[in-house]
Amino acid sequence: MTGAVGHKRVSKDFIENYRLPFPKSMTEQKAIVAKLDALSEQTKKLGNIYNRKLANLEELKKSILKKAFSGEL
């Protein structure tokens, strides 16, 4: 047994001989790639939305604190 990061108990033989199934049809492979590309794009968009919301919340926090300390609340 060799390895690191949690693989110490998996034999080298097992890893070398493990069969990873994949679709043989090029059409099916391309469909999977297209789906993964779409999911990746959607993930990036959601990440951008999340970051914008965080920035907006930070601005709101600063605004509320400013008003609170100036006696406007």
C-alpha positions as MATLAB code, in Angstrom:
seq = 'MTGAVGHKRVSKDFIENYRLPFPKSMTEQKAIVAKLDALSEQTKKLGNIYNRKLANLEELKKSILKKAFSGEL';
ca = [
       0.000    0.000    0.000;
       1.302    3.422   -0.909;
      -0.134    6.908   -1.188;
      -1.128    9.965    0.742;
      -4.137   12.128    1.529;
      -6.355    9.291    2.667;
      -5.358    6.824   -0.043;
      -3.014    4.851    2.171;
      -5.522    2.028    2.531;
      -6.272    1.632   -1.154;
      -3.924   -0.744   -2.871;
      -1.937    0.427   -5.868;
      -3.213   -2.624   -7.747;
      -6.834   -1.588   -7.160;
      -6.239    1.926   -8.489;
      -4.309    0.725  -11.538;
      -6.953   -1.834  -12.478;
     -10.085    0.173  -11.666;
     -12.376    0.480  -14.673;
     -14.080    3.834  -15.006;
     -17.184    3.464  -17.180;
     -17.968    6.162  -19.706;
     -20.409    6.400  -22.597;
     -18.941    5.027  -25.814;
     -21.312    7.033  -27.991;
     -19.729   10.317  -29.085;
     -23.200   11.878  -29.156;
     -23.803   10.989  -25.519;
     -20.324   12.214  -24.536;
     -20.948   15.543  -26.275;
     -24.328   15.871  -24.546;
     -22.665   15.334  -21.170;
     -19.970   17.906  -21.976;
     -22.627   20.410  -23.070;
     -24.536   19.878  -19.835;
     -21.376   20.304  -17.755;
     -20.501   23.479  -19.671;
     -23.986   24.868  -19.024;
     -23.720   24.022  -15.322;
     -20.302   25.657  -15.148;
     -21.652   28.837  -16.737;
     -24.627   28.863  -14.372;
     -22.303   28.373  -11.395;
     -20.200   31.367  -12.490;
     -23.327   33.515  -12.834;
     -24.545   32.493   -9.393;
     -21.114   33.256   -7.944;
     -21.220   36.742   -9.455;
     -24.717   37.348   -8.084;
     -23.591   36.155   -4.646;
     -20.584   38.491   -4.676;
     -22.731   41.452   -5.732;
     -25.176   40.732   -2.917;
     -22.332   40.559   -0.410;
     -21.039   43.919   -1.628;
     -24.550   45.416   -1.405;
     -24.965   44.104    2.141;
     -21.630   45.618    3.135;
     -22.730   48.991    1.729;
     -26.059   48.721    3.570;
     -24.231   47.906    6.801;
     -21.972   50.948    6.411;
     -24.966   53.171    5.656;
     -26.913   51.965    8.695;
     -23.898   52.376   10.984;
     -23.278   55.875    9.658;
     -26.899   56.852   10.303;
     -26.848   55.246   13.742;
     -23.737   57.108   14.830;
     -24.961   60.416   13.415;
     -28.275   60.099   15.292;
     -30.454   59.691   12.189;
     -32.009   56.437   13.416;
];
